């Protein structure tokens, strides 16, 4: 039965924690006797419905209406159920008729009191591991306990523990002034979002072990430097997102103070310390112990339910307020899935009181809509997440030809994520936690059966430290990498470039991947490609919020279209080292080629080539 049913949903009331909508629907009388019309919602696995009132029969249609109250949510799924001549029918996406059940991907989606910042949708992000990006002019580092300073930017990294067994304590001195000096370069990549790894005073070069939330690390600069960076970035049309580590602190911090480094009464040796309530504890053998993140004794875990901890981070004039007063525009929440829902919802309150369009991005590795947590789907927590599932699926497709995984993940995201989240997903070339993409695509050190596509078969420190692609491996890996980046750059969401991925930085594993940016030794060919694809992305404005429709995923190429209003483009990318022919869909036969990789053409893809055709 073809659908001549139409419906309309209008917002009639708006409150902070809920909303009311007026719903109207009409059904052709030719269907039969229409009765018991309901709008049915699925929310976090539960199903509930609202019965709509019969209003009139007119011009061959039966009309139903009703006012429906809904709590704030990032996403509801809904459909309509009704009886025709005594038989149950559904009205859902692209279909109506009798059916015993209905699936999630057949339902429509709607959000209530949830939207993400316009400035983040479909933009380009540059992810900077601050210590390794650029050292500002005239920056002299003062010796500090348990830190090693590299004399030269070109020195080899320390990978593994030092003589005292301490990891990640070698510093190159990349800082905020160094970033300021390179803003023109960053802007040349089409970037409008700077994402900085943690910059507050910490005990390690990665700074995920905070020592003092209120001050920038001395090796990264000062609070004034952060303020200047934010001001200059804003002048150039860029926003600044700061990595926020609220799940744990360092043990060498003014709060825990295990080594007595700070002039404070730390929690480590004194349960009466004003900082002791900051930390999670457990009881065993008639004693109280502090809990440590994944058993690592340098990372005591914070208690997300602690009023004292919440007030320090989230309260008025707390840490978040102080950061935003320095000019930042958003937060990336480290290990967000280990923070409590209550804590994340209060982060949102703190962020929004500083900037109504402040952005909250979470580190979540799996599908956040299936984790039975409210940190995203409640609509009161995060805006979006890092898109590990898609990046993993794309790597597996281009490296192993895993068609099913890519099709499944794209379908999952389209059907289960809120649209505003989809347009702000962080689609990254790589991150500080995973192998650099050139090493993934250029070597055989990986397995299609590993949990994540970037996990090397060998994680032995010395092997990772010494590993380097041969010249032929590098060039082959680069060809595949370009095809991967083309697909990544034309997917819905934020394209995130990890510093150095645009110029050929290598690194096997999540320590060797943190090499200093190779100023003066860049791969100019790769950089030219990145500038061309990001320029294309920026100029095709409709891609920022365009929908995605997959037309074909096979072992040779990936074909999909992006569309919004009257704009529509076809994208086809070759995952093989041979030429591939493809049939152009009818509506694009007269279209114009808007981008080509490796001189691909309409109907013919060069090896690892790609083409975009605009209707």
MODA-V602567 format. One record per run of one state. SS is the DSSP state (2 for helix, 1 for strand, 0 for the rest). FROM is the first residue (numbers start at 0). LEN is the number of residues. If there is no record, write none. Layout:
<<SS FROM LEN> <SS FROM LEN>>
//
This chain:
<<0 0 5> <1 5 10> <0 15 2> <1 17 11> <2 28 3> <0 31 2> <1 33 10> <0 43 2> <1 45 6> <0 51 1> <1 52 6> <0 58 2> <1 60 11> <0 71 1> <1 72 12> <0 84 2> <1 86 6> <0 92 2> <1 94 3> <0 97 6> <2 103 3> <0 106 1> <1 107 5> <0 112 5> <2 117 3> <0 120 3> <1 123 5> <0 128 1> <2 129 3> <0 132 15> <1 147 2> <0 149 20> <1 169 2> <0 171 4> <2 175 6> <0 181 1> <2 182 5> <0 187 5> <1 192 4> <0 196 3> <1 199 3> <0 202 7> <1 209 7> <0 216 6> <2 222 13> <0 235 3> <1 238 6> <0 244 3> <1 247 1> <0 248 27> <2 275 3> <1 278 1> <0 279 1> <1 280 4> <0 284 2> <1 286 4> <0 290 1> <1 291 1> <2 292 3> <0 295 4> <1 299 3> <0 302 4> <2 306 8> <0 314 4> <2 318 7> <0 325 4> <1 329 4> <0 333 2> <2 335 3> <0 338 2> <2 340 14> <0 354 4> <1 358 4> <0 362 5> <2 367 3> <0 370 13> <1 383 3> <0 386 1> <2 387 13> <0 400 2> <2 402 14> <0 416 2> <2 418 4> <0 422 3> <1 425 3> <0 428 8> <2 436 6> <0 442 3> <1 445 1> <0 446 9> <1 455 1> <0 456 4> <2 460 6> <0 466 4> <2 470 19> <0 489 4> <1 493 5> <0 498 10> <2 508 4> <0 512 11> <2 523 16> <0 539 1> <2 540 4> <0 544 2> <1 546 7> <0 553 3> <1 556 8> <0 564 2> <1 566 8> <0 574 5> <1 579 2> <0 581 4> <2 585 3> <0 588 3> <1 591 6> <0 597 3> <1 600 1> <0 601 2> <1 603 2> <0 605 4> <1 609 5> <0 614 1>>
//
